[in-house]
């Protein structure tokens, strides 16, 4: 199949990571893949690194006539079978630009609040049941929606003792980690406040570029607190996760967290907010503990529970790994998405 992957994003996040993994995986399966989006971006850089073909398309706002025309012409000249959009704006462009061609426009919905500009797509892939629920609430027909969980590759990870030495994490320290973009919905500020109330052997490590408006606020909150560490953006998050003892996700809103799936792959137990699609990844009292969003005392209690019971943390971590292998491996996602493509093209 010939597949366009359309995304409009300059930064790094779950959707961008998903597009890269999906594109590389489909190419490995023998399909022709072309990424469409802004070249001066994280996804553009990754496409260059992996020698993944890419065409630049600005998609300025929702009514960039030039971008509609360029995408329409690309679909026809490249003879695309599938135009797979990600996020709201690209879904509008894919749906309209595919008109008058043989290509099938579909989109992956990565948010529990997305509801606009996707009605011209013939099929929707929702990353969680929480996303499905929101789409149905906004009158999208259930029969055109397929829930497919995001998958992450089973990356080779580093040795725990060596990683802790490299990251300057003492053996006696209980190291809590949170990876992701610094934005209000991710709740890094909640973890900062929780760690301030935790015992002295518990430290928090933030992975991600903190040089955003919200990131700077969080850094300011953490000033003079030596148990809070900012490691910046890293492109080896999966490899270094075994250095830590617990993954904490205090999200205020979440469709389905790739970082939680990566934590499960690395055998980390989890403390996370009871919001969105998180309960679909974290099995309560089996792979982690779920607490009400913004309940700092509940986060403190859950973190302390794992720090004081290493056997519990190890048991939950091993169960998380099993759950990852059954539900969230990249191969599972690729097989299901390919099945959707084939069904839409009448190739099943």
C-alpha positions in Angstrom: 0.0 0.0 0.0 1.0 3.6 -0.5 0.3 5.6 2.6 0.6 9.3 3.4 1.0 10.2 7.1 -0.1 13.8 7.7 0.8 15.7 10.8 1.1 19.4 11.6 3.4 19.9 14.6 6.7 21.6 15.3 7.3 20.1 18.7 7.8 16.7 20.3 5.0 14.7 22.0 3.0 11.5 22.0 1.4 12.1 18.6 4.7 12.9 16.9 6.3 9.8 18.4 3.4 7.7 17.3 3.6 9.0 13.7 7.3 8.2 13.6 6.9 4.6 15.0 3.9 4.0 12.8 5.7 5.2 9.6 8.9 3.2 10.3 6.9 0.1 11.2 4.7 0.3 8.1 7.9 0.7 6.0 9.4 -2.4 7.6 6.2 -4.3 6.7 6.8 -3.5 3.0 4.5 -0.5 2.5 5.5 2.8 0.8 5.2 5.6 3.4 5.5 9.4 2.9 5.3 11.8 5.8 3.6 15.1 5.1 4.1 18.1 7.4 6.5 20.9 8.4 10.0 19.9 7.7 11.5 22.3 10.3 10.2 20.3 13.2 11.0 17.3 15.5 9.3 14.9 13.1 11.2 16.4 10.2 14.5 15.9 12.0 13.6 12.3 12.8 12.5 11.6 9.2 16.0 12.8 8.1 17.7 10.6 10.6 15.8 7.5 9.6 15.8 8.4 5.8 12.1 8.4 5.8 10.7 10.4 2.8 8.9 13.6 3.7 7.1 16.4 1.9 6.7 19.8 3.6 3.2 21.2 3.9 2.6 24.3 6.2 -1.2 23.9 6.8 -1.3 27.5 8.2 -4.6 27.7 10.1 -7.7 25.8 9.0 -8.1 27.6 5.6 -4.8 27.5 3.9 -6.0 27.1 0.3 -2.5 26.6 -1.0 -1.9 23.7 1.3 -5.2 22.1 0.4 -4.3 22.2 -3.3 -0.7 21.0 -2.7 -1.9 18.0 -0.7 -4.6 17.2 -3.2 -2.1 17.2 -6.0 0.4 15.1 -4.0 -2.3 12.5 -3.3 -3.0 12.2 -7.0 0.5 12.3 -8.3 1.9 10.0 -5.6 -1.1 7.7 -6.1 -1.8 7.3 -2.4 -4.1 4.6 -1.2 -4.5 5.9 2.3 -4.2 9.5 3.6 -3.8 9.0 7.4 -4.0 12.3 9.4 -3.1 12.9 13.0 -4.6 15.6 15.2 -7.5 17.9 14.3 -6.1 20.3 11.6 -4.5 17.6 9.4 -7.7 15.7 9.5 -9.5 18.6 7.9 -6.8 18.9 5.2 -6.8 15.1 4.6 -10.6 14.8 4.3 -11.0 17.7 1.9 -7.8 17.1 -0.2 -8.7 13.4 -0.8 -11.9 14.4 -2.5 -11.8 13.6 -6.2 -9.1 11.0 -5.7 -9.0 7.2 -5.1 -7.4 7.7 -1.7 -9.2 6.9 1.6 -8.8 9.6 4.2 -8.7 8.5 7.8 -7.5 10.0 11.1 -6.1 9.0 14.4 -7.7 10.9 17.3 -5.1 11.5 20.1 -7.2 13.6 22.5 -10.3 13.1 24.7 -11.4 16.6 23.7 -11.1 16.5 19.9 -14.4 16.6 18.1 -14.1 19.1 15.1 -12.9 18.9 11.6 -12.8 15.1 11.2 -16.2 14.5 9.6 -14.8 14.2 6.1 -12.5 11.3 7.1 -14.0 8.0 6.3 -12.7 6.2 9.4 -11.4 7.3 12.8 -8.9 5.4 14.9 -9.2 6.3 18.6 -6.2 5.7 20.9 -8.4 4.7 23.8 -12.0 3.9 24.9 -12.1 7.3 26.6 -11.5 8.9 23.1 -14.2 6.7 21.6 -16.6 7.8 24.3 -16.0 11.5 23.5 -16.4 11.0 19.7 -19.7 9.1 20.2 -20.9 11.9 22.5 -20.3 14.3 19.6 -22.4 12.2 17.2 -19.7 10.4 15.3 -21.1 7.0 14.2 -19.7 4.2 16.4 -19.3 2.0 13.3 -16.7 4.3 11.7 -14.5 4.3 14.9 -11.9 1.6 15.7 -10.1 1.7 19.1 -6.4 0.8 18.7 -4.1 1.3 21.6 -0.8 3.0 20.8 2.2 0.7 20.8 5.8 1.3 21.6 8.8 -0.8 20.4 10.5 -3.1 22.9 13.7 -1.1 23.0 16.9 -2.5 24.5 17.4 -0.8 27.8 20.5 -0.1 29.8 21.7 -1.9 33.0 20.2 -0.4 36.1 23.4 0.0 38.2 25.3 1.6 35.3 22.4 3.9 34.4 22.1 5.1 38.0 25.8 5.8 38.1 25.6 7.8 34.8 22.6 9.8 36.1 24.2 10.3 39.6 21.4 8.5 41.4 22.7 6.9 44.7 21.7 3.3 45.3 19.8 4.1 48.5 17.7 6.8 46.8 14.1 6.1 45.7 14.0 7.7 42.3 10.6 8.8 40.9 10.5 9.8 37.2 8.1 11.7 34.9 8.8 12.1 31.2 6.9 14.4 28.8 6.3 17.8 27.4 6.0 20.5 30.1 2.4 21.7 29.9 -0.4 22.2 32.4 -2.3 19.0 31.4 0.7 16.8 32.2 0.7 18.0 35.9 4.4 18.4 36.6 3.6 21.0 39.2 1.5 18.4 41.1 4.5 16.1 41.3 6.7 18.9 42.5 4.3 19.6 45.4 4.0 15.9 46.2 7.8 15.4 46.4 8.1 18.3 48.8 5.9 16.4 51.2 7.7 13.0 50.8 10.5 11.6 53.0 14.0 12.7 52.3 15.1 9.6 50.4 12.5 10.2 47.7 13.7 12.2 44.7 11.9 13.3 41.5 13.4 13.4 38.0 11.8 15.2 35.1 12.6 14.2 31.6 11.6 16.8 29.0 12.4 20.3 27.7 11.5 22.6 30.6 12.0 25.7 28.5 8.3 26.4 28.0 6.2 29.0 29.8 4.8 26.2 32.1 8.1 24.5 32.4 9.7 27.7 33.7 6.9 28.0 36.3 7.6 24.4 37.4 11.3 25.1 37.7 10.6 28.2 39.8 8.4 26.1 42.1 11.2 23.6 42.6 13.8 26.2 43.5 15.8 25.4 46.7 14.5 21.8 46.7 17.5 19.6 46.2 15.4 16.4 45.7 13.9 17.7 42.4 16.0 17.3 39.3 15.5 18.4 35.7 17.3 16.3 33.1 16.0 18.1 30.0 14.9 16.6 26.7 16.3 13.1 26.1 15.9 11.0 23.1 16.8 7.8 25.1 13.9 7.8 27.6 13.1 4.2 27.1 16.7 3.1 27.5 17.2 4.9 30.8 13.9 4.2 32.5 15.3 1.1 34.4 17.4 3.6 36.4 14.3 4.7 38.3 12.0 3.0 40.9 8.6 4.4 40.1 6.8 6.3 37.3 4.4 9.0 38.3 1.8 10.5 35.9 -0.2 13.3 37.6 -2.0 14.2 34.4 -5.0 16.5 34.4 -6.1 15.2 31.0 -4.8 12.2 29.0 -6.1 10.2 26.1 -3.5 7.4 26.3 0.0 8.0 27.6 2.9 6.6 25.5 5.2 7.3 28.5 3.1 5.0 30.7 3.4 2.3 28.1 7.2 2.8 28.0 7.2 2.6 31.8 5.3 -0.7 31.7 7.8 -2.1 29.1 10.6 -1.1 31.5 8.9 -3.0 34.4 8.2 0.2 36.4 5.2 0.4 38.8 3.0 3.5 38.4 1.2 6.1 40.4 -1.2 8.0 38.1 -4.2 10.2 37.9 -7.6 8.6 37.4 -8.4 10.5 34.2 -9.1 9.7 30.5 -7.5 6.6 29.1 -5.0 6.1 32.0 -7.0 3.3 33.6 -6.8 1.4 30.3 -3.0 1.3 30.7 -2.6 1.1 34.4 -4.5 -1.8 36.1 -5.5 -0.6 39.6 -3.8 -2.5 42.4 -2.1 -4.7 39.9 0.4 -2.6 37.9 -0.1 0.7 39.7 -2.1 2.9 42.0 -4.7 5.4 40.5 -5.6 8.5 42.5 -7.9 11.5 41.9 -6.4 14.2 39.7 -4.8 17.0 41.7 -5.1 15.2 45.0 -1.5 15.8 46.2 -2.0 14.0 49.5 -3.2 10.9 47.6 -0.1 11.1 45.4 2.2 11.4 48.4 0.6 8.3 50.1 0.8 6.2 47.0 4.5 7.2 46.3 5.3 6.4 50.0 3.6 3.0 49.7 5.9 1.9 47.0 9.0 3.5 48.5 8.4 1.6 51.8 7.6 -1.8 50.1 10.2 -2.7 47.4 8.7 -6.1 46.9 5.3 -4.5 46.1 7.0 -2.2 43.6 8.8 -5.2 42.0 5.7 -7.3 41.8 3.6 -4.5 40.2 6.5 -3.7 37.8 6.6 -7.3 36.5 2.8 -7.4 36.0 3.1 -4.1 34.1 5.6 -5.8 31.8 3.3 -8.7 31.1 0.4 -6.3 30.4 2.7 -4.4 27.9 3.5 -7.6 26.1 -0.2 -8.5 25.8 -1.7 -5.1 24.9 0.8 -2.4 24.0 3.7 -3.7 21.8 4.3 -1.9 18.6 3.7 -5.0 16.6 0.1 -5.3 17.9 -0.7 -1.7 16.9 0.8 -2.1 13.4 -1.2 -5.3 12.7 -4.4 -3.6 13.8 -3.8 -0.4 11.8 -2.8 -2.4 8.7 -6.1 -4.4 9.1 -8.1 -1.2 9.1 -6.3 0.0 5.9 -7.0 -3.3 4.1 -10.7 -3.3 5.1 -11.2 0.2 3.9 -9.5 -0.6 0.6 -11.5 -3.9 0.3 -8.4 -6.0 0.5 -9.4 -8.2 3.4 
